[in-house]
Amino acid sequence: MSAHGEPIPMTARRAGPLKGVAEVPGDKSISHRALILGALSVGETRITGLLEGQDVLDTGHAMRAFGAEVTHLGPGEWHVHGVGVGGFAEPEDVIDCGNSGTGVRLILGAMATSPVTATFTGDASLRKRPMGRVTDPLALFGAQAVGRSGGRLPMTIVGAADPVPVRYTVPVPSAQVKSAVLLAGLNARGETVVIEREATRDHTERMLTGFGADLRVGETEEGRVITLTGQPELVPQTIAVPRDPSSAAFPVCAALITEGSDVLVPGIGLNPTRAGLFTTLREMGADLTYENEREEGGEPVADLRARFSPDMKGIEVPPERAPSMIDEYPILAVVAAFAEGATTMRGVKELRVKESDRIAAMAAGLAACGAKVEEGEDWMIVEGQGPGGLPGGATCATHLDHRIAMSFLCGGFASKNPVTIDDASPISTSFPIFEALMEGLGAHLSRSNR
């Protein structure tokens, strides 16, 4: 049974071209950070375009639990009256972060250097995910963590009463770990330094600077070095959240593989630390263009136009590109099944510890649909069968993973036979309007429990 309620089996089938404008929701990564930094500033932060998926709503609930005033004024419009750096109150109850690994890890960092104690839990999927990668560096500040074996939720964090700044080299590329350490460093007197050997998404650095933090970024032989001066008074902001490139990936990729399609996806954030999928698709020969390129809220933005691309070829995706597209490998694997030749994805072991083991889930589902797939600990190869060549006709397990669910449904729009997923309910965590948006473009989706 789904941790989100009763399972919702859903079937996608070929129904003609996808056409129209796909207005996807706000960026999930930026939405989380806007709520958290709004809560850590002094005064009222105004947010428009906030993603109102369950993951982000759970972060909003958590900020309320720590004492911030979080007010919903209308669709995508929220105000956060913050308590300031070091001003978090102790929550009265357990904080449930639902399905969100980003939410819980960022919140752990934000509260770890305040003298409060909080207990965190989540759904069945989140309770399987490792938190040690965050709690280990937070312990260097003086925070204490007690959780289940393997560093898993439920977990209680005792915040450091007298935090000390740290110098920390992130062992694996992870924007969540980097961000948790930077957020913890806000309330540590002195300079906290984070070093990453491979650049990851930099929304936290951009937004901290926007809120008035003293933050410097430099390149050295060690890697990318981020230096944050602790105990600033963050200044509330007005934030317009750009639309989410990870959500845009689904209508874009569905259009590329579905015959006759022409879809415009406006206002998509193209931060270079997030746009690896679109670069990869264009290298494969996708008819994907950027229109009306501009900057909004310190982030590069463009309208994406995706057209059916029957001449896509399989490629070797550079492993160093993985941090900029780690959430998009599931949908890339589907696109690869409709290209000509093999698409090789290496350096992707992080996929093993996402909402599900995404390498195993995609390999199993694609194989059930008739694709040729090989997998290893940190790699996957999909042998493409050309436009319309995927047989389909299978029921794929989603493992409570929203991106696995949406990826297989997109494959069903272009495969020879319908594709069914066992549970579409996790989609609401990041893309609550996915079903209506895709149907508005002409896709055929059906629920077995309608």
Secondary structure, DSSP 8 states (H G I E B T S, - for coil): --TTSS---EEEE--S--EEE----B-HHHHHHHHHHHHTSEEEEEEES---SHHHHHHHHHHHHTT-EEEEEETTEEEEEEE-TT-----SS-EE-TT-HHHHHHHHHHHTTSS-EEEEE--TTGGGS--HHHHHHHHHHT-EEEEETTTEEEEEEE--SS----EEEESS--HHHHHHHHHHHTTSSSEEEEEESS----HHHHHHHHTT--EEEEEETTEEEEEEESS------EEE--B-HHHHHHHHHHHHHSTT-EEEEEEEE--TTT-HHHHHHHHTT-EEEEEEEEEETTEEEEEEEEE--TT-B--EE-GGGGGGTGGGHHHHHHHHHTSEEEEEEES-GGGGGSSS-HHHHHHHHHHHTT-EEEEETTEEEEEEE-TT---B--EE--TT-HHHHHHHHHHHTTSSB-EEES--GGGGGT-TTHHHHHHHTT-EEEETT-
